[in-house]
Amino acid sequence: MRRMDTQTHKKRTWAEPYKIKMVELLRMTTREERLVAIREAGYNTFLTRSRDVYIDLLTDSGTSAMSDRQWAGMMLGDEAYSGSENFYHLESVVREYYGYKYLVPTHQGRGAENLMSKILIEKGDYVPGNMYFTTTRLHQELAGGIFVDVIVDEAHEPESTFQFKGNVDLRKLAALVDEVGANHVPYISLEGNVNMAGGQPFSMANLRELRLYCDQHDIPIMLDATRTIENAWFIREREDGYARKTVREILREICDMTDGCTMSAKKDALVNIGGFFACNDDEVYQKAQNLVVVYEGLHTYGGMAGRDMEAMAQGIREAVTEEHMAARIGQVRYLGQKLEAAGVPIVEPIGSHAIFLDVRRFLPHIDQDEYPAQALAAELFIESGIRSMERGNVSAGRDPVTGENRRPRLELVRLTIPRRVYTQAHMDVVAECVIDLYQRREQIRGLKMVYEPEYLRFFQARFEPIA
Ligand SMILES: *Cc1c(COP(=O)(O)O)cnc(C)c1O
């Protein structure tokens, strides 16, 4: 693989390392149409229809544009029920790039989380993690576990410019282990480029310390590998001793220090659907290989078509290239810097996959129980047809013990950038629209929740404006 010349990289701006072969036309709507659409969607952007959206920044999950090579791979789909050739190809690619011994494919990330949680967690166990992710924590809880946040304090401070906000606070972890005993901690859940903190990386130094601690206490490290290629990029950029390593080498170094992973291939791996569980332990693998049959499908497809596995194998190869990652991070940073220059409050440092608007500072006049981030996402849609999502009080859900809203420290709107989909001109439009909203922010009102589903309420909850 070609190494990027770092001198050239410094002097020149990033550019998309591809040209466009096929386009999808966008639909513009009027403000009136969008008002009707958001009302019908209960002021929840997850419930709006994609036909009513102009620029879709809801998520970077499964929204990537695939390459011609990935599409060509789709034609090589071996749709045999068992032993598909594409499975063995994917297995070899995962072994090569991520380095784990065993692969169990799943339909997406949460399928892998379900398997892992059921296999490793016993009722009453504690599962420490560097901040929660919605589906990850839910599967831990459904398996009888209790999630404990052990991320560094800086991660909860949107204004902190700490470079490794994804780091585990070893003192918090040690305090938990001392209190409950290592035998009640089945593993530590370590997420690369922590999504809920704003797409923030952990450092290799932190992972090394964590490994040492976990070895001393016989606690496995299970990686949420969903955005670990992006984490590897930041390590290369920011951490001493890594400037001359490739993203690919750093990814392997991370995985080699962990015991297994769950993966949503819908993010880093540039596919529209897919995921996997991977590990090194024979016994855990055997259990996962058996359990996957119950929830996903046979262990050589796990809920994916053969063609999906082929596209994923090729997607992983493309995702670890320097060119791809430079453009990925470059585009997100381009948008973030435009907003910063206009004084719009965003989470610092700018992360890898999204810009997070800091709604506590954007809408200080709205109480958190009136869901200011939800209100801002709805307002941005009405204003511009740009679809974003809430990452605040609605996403955090209720405390299982008290039943109260969790009122998290971070109340954010996420503008998530799909991979290889939009151009720099689209980013300009997004910046203009957000800046317009910021200038008339006093006019924005809160919402009340009128329907609350039991699980992962942010997906389907409905709201009405407060009169
Ligand atoms: C998306 C995501 C998941 C869940 O994966 P799905 O493919 O959506 O089921 C888990 N962890 C992280 C960090 C994610 O971003």
The ligand as an SDF file (V2000), in Angstrom:
LIG
                    3D

 15 15  0  0  0  0  0  0  0  0999 V2000
  -23.5470    2.3520   15.2850 C   0  0  0  0  0  0  0  0  0  0  0  0
  -22.8240    1.9230   16.4690 C   0  0  0  0  0  0  0  0  0  0  0  0
  -23.1230    0.7090   17.1030 C   0  0  0  0  0  0  0  0  0  0  0  0
  -24.2920   -0.1700   16.6990 C   0  0  0  0  0  0  0  0  0  0  0  0
  -24.1610   -0.6550   15.4290 O   0  0  0  0  0  0  0  0  0  0  0  0
  -25.4070   -0.8970   14.4640 P   0  0  0  0  0  0  0  0  0  0  0  0
  -24.7610   -1.4070   13.2070 O   0  0  0  0  0  0  0  0  0  0  0  0
  -26.1230    0.3840   14.2890 O   0  0  0  0  0  0  0  0  0  0  0  0
  -26.2700   -1.9480   15.0980 O   0  0  0  0  0  0  0  0  0  0  0  0
  -22.3430    0.3450   18.1820 C   0  0  0  0  0  0  0  0  0  0  0  0
  -21.3490    1.1170   18.6330 N   0  0  0  0  0  0  0  0  0  0  0  0
  -21.0500    2.2840   18.0600 C   0  0  0  0  0  0  0  0  0  0  0  0
  -19.9480    3.1110   18.5980 C   0  0  0  0  0  0  0  0  0  0  0  0
  -21.7770    2.7370   16.9680 C   0  0  0  0  0  0  0  0  0  0  0  0
  -21.4860    3.9230   16.4180 O   0  0  0  0  0  0  0  0  0  0  0  0
  1  2  1  0
  2  3  1  0
  2 14  2  0
  3  4  1  0
  3 10  2  0
  4  5  1  0
  5  6  1  0
  6  7  2  0
  6  8  1  0
  6  9  1  0
 10 11  1  0
 11 12  2  0
 12 13  1  0
 12 14  1  0
 14 15  1  0
M  END
$$$$
